[in-house]
Amino acid sequence: MIPIIETSRLTLREFRETDADSLHRLLSEDGVLRYFPNPNPPSLERVQRFIALQLAHWGEHSFGWWAVTPRGEQELIGWNGLQFLPETHEIEVGYLLAKPYWGRGFAIEGARAGMKFGFETLSLRQIIAVVHPHNFASQHVLEKLGMAWTGWKKYFGMDVFRYVQDRPTRAE
Ligand SMILES: CC(C)(COP(=O)(O)OP(=O)(O)OC[C@H]1O[C@@H](n2cnc3c(N)ncnc32)[C@H](O)[C@@H]1OP(=O)(O)O)[C@@H](O)C(=O)NCCC(=O)NCCS
């Protein structure tokens, strides 16, 4: 079962097959995929496959990307969550929002909730993030999350910045 997480302004819930059209529209917005390895908007079929793969990912790892909506509303405004990277066996935090929702702190709010789930519910030891060197908004998000920059590295065939955060030790 994929948990539902509510933050003060967002709901993180499982992706559904019926999200395909909205997600397809969202990913076709100019600039949303600008810093991704493949910046071309995907076809509807690819988006449908993406949703099926996310559900399979949750089944295999007990974590994955959630669909993000404004809290208590139906409108899909992005994704957020954790992904297993098979090449390095690391777990990555990621997020993406529809353009009208940029600049309101939603990425930080969603990512914080996803990382808390990773560290506290799944007892992950470490979460990483990778970001295009020109994606300053995303770098700000990672810095505000308290992640540490570790340098350049190649992921998904791209030279990117890598960030890391270890599981916080509990205060005595
Ligand atoms: C990256 C993204 C998720 C940021 O989301 P957001 O909700 O707008 O981010 P926040 O509102 O939480 O802002 C984070 C910080 O970055 C700053 N910021 C936002 N846009 C910025 C920009 N273009 N350049 C520099 N700083 C920026 C904000 O001012 C904020 O800092 P502040 O709180 O000190 O003012 C959003 O731009 C997005 O979805 N982009 C497309 C997908 C993507 O690139 N995902 C990340 C892949 S690694």
The ligand as a Gaussian input file, in Angstrom:
#p B3LYP/6-31G(d) Opt

LIG

0 1
 C       13.022000      22.993000      -9.131000
 C       11.583000      23.305000      -8.698000
 C       10.953000      22.020000      -8.198000
 C       11.656000      24.347000      -7.575000
 O       10.394000      24.381000      -6.967000
 P        9.820000      25.632000      -6.199000
 O        8.626000      25.139000      -5.451000
 O        9.665000      26.761000      -7.140000
 O       10.953000      25.926000      -5.197000
 P       10.745000      26.757000      -3.893000
 O        9.617000      27.715000      -4.040000
 O       10.695000      25.751000      -2.789000
 O       12.044000      27.629000      -3.881000
 C       13.270000      27.156000      -3.490000
 C       14.272000      28.296000      -3.391000
 O       14.827000      28.502000      -4.677000
 C       14.705000      29.860000      -5.052000
 N       14.473000      29.901000      -6.491000
 C       13.326000      29.601000      -7.133000
 N       13.496000      29.754000      -8.468000
 C       14.793000      30.141000      -8.647000
 C       15.593000      30.429000      -9.794000
 N       15.101000      30.307000     -11.029000
 N       16.872000      30.795000      -9.603000
 C       17.397000      30.882000      -8.373000
 N       16.691000      30.633000      -7.234000
 C       15.403000      30.241000      -7.379000
 C       13.525000      30.371000      -4.294000
 O       13.617000      31.770000      -4.150000
 C       13.672000      29.628000      -2.991000
 O       14.603000      30.214000      -2.123000
 P       14.101000      31.223000      -0.983000
 O       13.077000      30.445000      -0.192000
 O       15.360000      31.509000      -0.263000
 O       13.477000      32.371000      -1.678000
 C       10.722000      23.840000      -9.846000
 O       11.375000      24.932000     -10.384000
 C       10.465000      22.777000     -10.905000
 O        9.552000      21.979000     -10.787000
 N       11.304000      22.787000     -11.975000
 C       11.147000      21.823000     -13.041000
 C       11.507000      20.411000     -12.613000
 C       12.906000      20.305000     -12.025000
 O       13.830000      20.918000     -12.520000
 N       13.030000      19.488000     -10.968000
 C       14.282000      19.281000     -10.281000
 C       15.109000      18.279000     -10.944000
 S       16.657000      18.071000     -10.083000

